[in-house]
Amino acid sequence: MTRLSPAALETLPAEVERPAYDRAATRIGVVHLGIGAFHRAHQAVYLDDRLAAGEPDWAICGASLRSPDTRDALGPQEGLYTLAVRSGAGERLRVVGSVRQLLVAPSNPEALLQAMSDPAVRIVSLTVTEKGYCHDPATGTVREDHPDIVADLAHPREPRSAPGYLAEALRRRRAAGLAPFTVLCCDNLPANGRTVHTVLSRFAELIDPDLGRFVAGEVAFPSTMVDRIVPATTDADRAAIADRLGVQDAWPVMTEPFTQWVIEDRFGAGRPRLEDSGATLVGDVAPYELMKLRLLNGSHSTLAYLGYLAGYETVSDVMADAAFARLVRGLMDEEVTPTLPVPPGADLAGYKRSLQERFANPALKHRTWQIAMDGSQKLPQRLLGTIRDRLAADAPFRRLALGVAAWMRYVSGVDEGGRPIDVRDPMSARLRALADEAGPVADRLAPALLGIGEIFGDLARDPRFAAPVTEALRRLLAKGAKRTVAGLG
Ligand code: CS2
């Protein structure tokens, strides 16, 4: 079968949407670090719309900081890939053309630094996942002992971490008399722009105090809230898309109809008219971001840990169990909603209803195991911040506590049938060692894991937190996830 390519666009079935602009006439204005499926289902689509709307300066150079897989898959396709939007109503296909160049940082760091130093580049955006910022999730500050940070501080001109690339590229631009790019974080971190500003200012300061002052004072870091559910692509997806296209796409991206992007309108060097492609430009993203992290991602993680333990493969499988659907409604309505400042004009009840429908989308096949990844980096902003607010209000949080306990049960590495769990987490070795030492006993396992300051911070020492979490873990260990959730009422 022939491969997806610019020439093959002509041969696609009529119903497949494709770039309605001259790709060759576009210029790269955005370098994106972390060109995974999420970026390609989200920011790259908004920019594809801007290119089609007659803003040719915002094509993307996408870089991977680790693996060559995306470049290897999309390079031969000149960056083209298919977006499959799936719902109960069927599947819509669109070939996206906004990615014009693909780089792999480790195999050619200089090419990436040059791309980031190009005068035409005005935005460097990032989806490098929570752990890619090398920060302490509990405090939001850079981990100066992180191996990549240690290496980049020793050799700042040959970086390997995301902060390392940003700092070196900003240094080069400054030395060349070029304006800095805007740093646009699109990861699910709290106050993501501010967090990256803090991380990068400190990191740059450690390299050179002058560079640190420049980054702190002269570079724009608007915060964003990004939302679209993007399950990992499977081989079955690849085969199904090839069938529909009549050509082979090595890496199509699967997603849902819903998409949302809320961005603080603080760009240092210009921006595309993203508001004309459905993004919301605001002064302060904080209320939107809290709403999304706590309602969507908090529920997601809770469903992922409990659902995995209960033997459910996908989020829609979990939602089909009435007790779990009830748990998520109770979590949102009773425990999360009272902690949220409502964003201007937002319809919180409608938002929560739509979340439940999105989770239940049977066409998505979003694996619980995928969401369960990197819990040590996710828990603080998804569950622990809400719990802090509940504690401050002297209010109960038994479902949130159960979510935390399910994470503990999950990272101990053995499922309810005695089979090993493939726990993917930057702290997995430490988590496993603590769990092995404690054994499957709630009164030992809970305190052992709560002692991890990078995750729990001040909560570790709060008995009002430890007691309900330990109690929930006790029930999980004794009765299993299904019966525990059913027993919640
Ligand atoms: C998910 C998110 O994998 C996860 O942790 O909770 O990727 C989620 O699907 C997105 O944030 C939705 O916008």
Boltz pocket constraint, residues with backbone or C-beta under 6 A from the ligand:
constraints:
  - pocket:
      binder: B
      contacts: [[A, 188], [A, 226], [A, 227], [A, 228], [A, 229], [A, 230], [A, 296], [A, 297], [A, 300], [A, 301], [A, 370], [A, 371], [A, 372], [A, 373], [A, 378]]
      max_distance: 6.0
